[in-house]
Amino acid sequence: MIPLGSETLFTLFGFRITNTITGTLVTDAVLLAVVFLVYRGIALRPGKLQNIFEIIIDYFYSVTKEIAGTRAASIFPWFASFFFFILFANFLGLIPGYGLPSIRVGEEYIPLLRVPSSDFNTTFALAVVSLLATHVLSVRYLGVKNYLKHFFSLSPILLFVGFLELVSELTKLISFSFRLFGNIFAGEVVLSRASSLVSVFLVPIPFVALEMIVAVVQALVFAMLTMIFMSILTEPHAEGGEHT
């Protein structure tokens, strides 16, 4: 049975080191290795790996530019970072035997690795980073005064609308984190149940294929929504500072 929360492997200076943290570090290491391989192999006549990443990045940047315009240069790095981190984290979790290596903690054996996005703590942290980055970019592009006009006004009606927008910003934390966590955690449970019927290394292919689709979709949804919200909140107000 997969526990709902992450499990503590050991403590370091009073800080809990969980299997989600080790899973995150492995994901970061793989991402850095891929970046290094692509960067080292950059050429005028690109190879297959460079071609794949150029096509993906080119397409995503063009989408960002179409939505955010001149602000794409600042928004795209966030969009791409969220997408690739979540995608790689989800895909690594689909590798047979990913959660098998374990260590004994007390009377239990705890897996060394856990898919980061299957832990609500991680998805909530990603949502917090997304929200904070969005508002920081908004202040950067609009200035403090115009940024505050998104939420505050002397008009009672616009003040109420601004209050609703503030509430909606907070609800993004819940929607972002629960959507990603719920889908990936559910997939982990399904794969765990399916593999227990045969073998950890013989998970039925349809389940893996379905989870691969979910992994891509969830990474894309989180990244795209972040990009869209960044674009909206960095958009200058209509004349007079009214809400549009």
C-alpha positions as CSV (number, residue, x, y, z in Angstrom):
1,M,0.0,0.0,0.0
2,I,1.4,3.4,-1.0
3,P,1.3,5.9,1.9
4,L,-0.5,9.2,1.3
5,G,2.5,11.2,2.6
6,S,6.2,10.9,2.1
7,E,8.3,8.7,4.4
8,T,11.3,9.8,6.4
9,L,14.5,8.1,5.6
10,F,16.7,9.8,8.1
11,T,17.2,13.3,9.7
12,L,20.0,15.7,9.0
13,F,20.6,18.5,11.4
14,G,17.0,18.1,12.5
15,F,15.7,18.3,8.9
16,R,13.6,15.3,7.7
17,I,15.1,13.7,4.5
18,T,12.2,11.9,2.9
19,N,12.0,9.6,-0.1
20,T,10.3,12.4,-2.0
21,I,13.4,14.6,-1.5
22,T,15.7,11.9,-2.8
23,G,13.3,11.4,-5.7
24,T,13.5,15.1,-6.4
25,L,17.3,15.0,-6.3
26,V,17.4,12.1,-8.8
27,T,15.0,14.0,-11.1
28,D,17.2,17.1,-10.9
29,A,20.3,15.0,-11.6
30,V,18.8,13.4,-14.7
31,L,17.6,16.8,-16.0
32,L,21.1,18.2,-15.5
33,A,22.6,15.2,-17.3
34,V,20.2,15.6,-20.2
35,V,21.0,19.3,-20.4
36,F,24.7,18.6,-20.4
37,L,24.4,16.0,-23.1
38,V,22.3,18.3,-25.3
39,Y,24.6,21.3,-24.7
40,R,27.8,19.2,-25.4
41,G,26.3,17.9,-28.6
42,I,25.1,21.2,-30.0
43,A,26.1,21.5,-33.7
44,L,25.0,23.2,-36.9
45,R,23.9,19.9,-38.1
46,P,21.9,18.7,-35.0
47,G,21.7,15.1,-34.0
48,K,18.5,13.3,-33.0
49,L,18.5,14.5,-29.3
50,Q,19.2,18.1,-30.2
51,N,16.5,18.0,-32.9
52,I,13.9,16.6,-30.4
53,F,14.6,19.3,-27.8
54,E,14.8,22.1,-30.4
55,I,11.4,21.1,-31.8
56,I,9.8,21.0,-28.3
57,I,11.4,24.3,-27.1
58,D,10.7,26.0,-30.4
59,Y,7.0,25.1,-30.3
60,F,6.5,26.0,-26.6
61,Y,8.3,29.3,-27.1
62,S,6.1,30.2,-30.1
63,V,3.0,29.3,-28.0
64,T,4.2,31.5,-25.2
65,K,5.0,34.4,-27.5
66,E,1.6,34.1,-29.1
67,I,-0.1,34.4,-25.7
68,A,2.3,36.7,-23.8
69,G,3.9,38.7,-26.6
70,T,7.0,40.6,-25.7
71,R,6.8,39.2,-22.1
72,A,7.5,35.7,-23.4
73,A,11.3,36.0,-22.7
74,S,10.6,36.3,-19.0
75,I,7.7,33.9,-18.8
76,F,9.0,31.0,-21.0
77,P,11.8,29.9,-18.6
78,W,9.2,29.3,-15.9
79,F,6.9,27.5,-18.3
80,A,9.7,25.2,-19.6
81,S,11.1,24.6,-16.1
82,F,7.8,23.4,-14.7
83,F,7.0,21.3,-17.7
84,F,10.4,19.4,-17.9
85,F,10.7,18.9,-14.1
86,I,7.2,17.5,-13.7
87,L,7.5,15.4,-16.9
88,F,10.8,13.9,-16.0
89,A,9.7,13.3,-12.4
90,N,6.6,11.5,-13.7
91,F,8.4,9.5,-16.3
92,L,11.2,8.3,-13.9
93,G,8.5,6.9,-11.7
94,L,7.3,4.7,-14.5
95,I,10.6,2.9,-14.8
96,P,10.1,-0.7,-13.5
97,G,11.8,-1.1,-10.1
98,Y,11.9,2.7,-9.4
99,G,10.6,2.3,-5.9
100,L,12.2,-1.1,-5.1
101,P,15.5,0.0,-3.5
102,S,14.8,0.5,0.2
103,I,16.4,0.9,3.6
104,R,15.3,-0.3,7.0
105,V,14.0,2.4,9.3
106,G,12.9,0.9,12.6
107,E,10.8,-2.1,11.9
108,E,9.9,-1.0,8.3
109,Y,11.5,-1.0,4.9
110,I,11.1,2.4,3.2
111,P,11.6,2.9,-0.5
112,L,14.6,5.2,-1.2
113,L,12.7,7.0,-4.0
114,R,9.2,8.3,-4.5
115,V,7.8,10.2,-7.4
116,P,7.9,13.9,-6.3
117,S,4.5,14.8,-7.8
118,S,2.8,11.9,-5.9
119,D,3.5,13.8,-2.7
120,F,1.2,16.7,-1.9
121,N,4.0,18.6,-0.2
122,T,5.9,18.8,-3.5
123,T,2.9,19.7,-5.6
124,F,1.9,22.4,-3.1
125,A,5.5,23.8,-3.1
126,L,5.4,23.9,-6.9
127,A,2.0,25.8,-6.7
128,V,3.5,28.3,-4.2
129,V,6.5,28.9,-6.5
130,S,4.2,29.3,-9.5
131,L,2.0,31.8,-7.7
132,L,4.9,33.8,-6.2
133,A,6.8,34.0,-9.5
134,T,3.6,35.2,-11.2
135,H,3.1,38.0,-8.8
136,V,6.8,39.0,-8.8
137,L,6.7,39.2,-12.6
138,S,3.5,41.3,-12.4
139,V,5.2,43.8,-10.1
140,R,8.2,43.9,-12.4
141,Y,6.2,44.7,-15.5
142,L,3.4,46.8,-14.1
143,G,5.1,48.5,-11.1
144,V,3.7,48.4,-7.6
145,K,0.9,50.9,-8.2
146,N,-0.5,49.3,-11.3
147,Y,-0.1,45.8,-9.7
148,L,-2.3,46.8,-6.8
149,K,-4.9,48.1,-9.2
150,H,-5.6,44.5,-10.1
151,F,-7.0,44.0,-6.6
152,F,-7.9,47.4,-5.1
153,S,-10.0,50.3,-6.3
154,L,-12.0,53.3,-4.9
155,S,-15.0,52.0,-6.7
156,P,-17.1,49.6,-4.5
157,I,-17.9,47.4,-7.4
158,L,-14.3,47.2,-8.6
159,L,-13.1,46.7,-5.1
160,F,-15.5,43.7,-4.8
161,V,-14.2,42.3,-8.1
162,G,-10.6,42.8,-6.9
163,F,-11.5,40.9,-3.7
164,L,-12.8,38.0,-5.8
165,E,-9.6,38.1,-7.8
166,L,-7.6,37.8,-4.6
167,V,-9.6,34.8,-3.5
168,S,-9.1,33.2,-6.9
169,E,-5.3,33.7,-6.6
170,L,-5.4,31.7,-3.3
171,T,-7.6,29.0,-4.8
172,K,-5.0,28.4,-7.5
173,L,-2.8,27.0,-4.7
174,I,-5.4,24.3,-4.1
175,S,-6.4,23.6,-7.7
176,F,-2.8,23.5,-8.9
177,S,-1.5,21.2,-6.1
178,F,-4.5,18.9,-5.8
179,R,-4.9,18.4,-9.6
180,L,-1.3,17.3,-10.1
181,F,-1.1,15.3,-6.8
182,G,-4.4,13.5,-7.3
183,N,-3.7,12.3,-10.8
184,I,-0.1,11.1,-10.2
185,F,-0.9,9.5,-6.8
186,A,-3.9,7.7,-8.3
187,G,-1.6,6.4,-11.1
188,E,0.9,5.2,-8.6
189,V,-1.8,3.2,-6.8
190,V,-3.1,1.7,-10.0
191,L,0.4,0.6,-11.1
192,S,1.1,-0.8,-7.7
193,R,-2.1,-2.8,-7.7
194,A,-1.5,-4.0,-11.3
195,S,2.1,-5.0,-10.7
196,S,1.2,-6.9,-7.5
197,L,-0.9,-9.2,-9.7
198,V,2.1,-10.3,-11.7
199,S,5.5,-8.8,-11.0
200,V,7.0,-5.4,-10.4
201,F,8.9,-5.8,-13.7
202,L,5.9,-7.0,-15.7
203,V,3.4,-4.2,-15.3
204,P,0.7,-4.5,-18.0
205,I,1.6,-2.3,-20.9
206,P,-1.8,-0.6,-21.2
207,F,-1.5,0.7,-17.6
208,V,2.0,2.1,-18.3
209,A,0.9,3.6,-21.6
210,L,-2.1,5.3,-19.8
211,E,0.2,6.7,-17.1
212,M,2.6,8.0,-19.7
213,I,-0.2,10.0,-21.2
214,V,-1.3,11.3,-17.8
215,A,2.3,12.2,-17.0
216,V,2.6,14.4,-20.2
217,V,-0.9,15.9,-19.8
218,Q,-0.4,16.9,-16.2
219,A,3.0,18.4,-16.8
220,L,1.6,20.3,-19.7
221,V,-1.5,21.5,-17.8
222,F,0.5,22.8,-14.9
223,A,3.0,24.6,-17.1
224,M,0.5,26.0,-19.5
225,L,-1.8,27.3,-16.7
226,T,1.3,29.0,-15.1
227,M,2.2,30.6,-18.4
228,I,-1.4,31.8,-19.0
229,F,-1.8,33.3,-15.5
230,M,1.6,35.0,-15.8
231,S,0.6,36.5,-19.1
232,I,-2.8,37.7,-17.6
233,L,-1.3,39.2,-14.5
234,T,1.5,41.0,-16.4
235,E,-0.9,42.5,-18.9
236,P,-1.2,46.3,-18.5
237,H,-4.5,47.6,-17.4
238,A,-7.0,49.3,-19.7
239,E,-6.9,53.0,-19.5
240,G,-8.1,54.3,-16.2
241,G,-6.9,51.2,-14.4
242,E,-10.3,49.4,-14.7
243,H,-10.5,45.6,-14.6
244,T,-10.9,44.0,-18.0
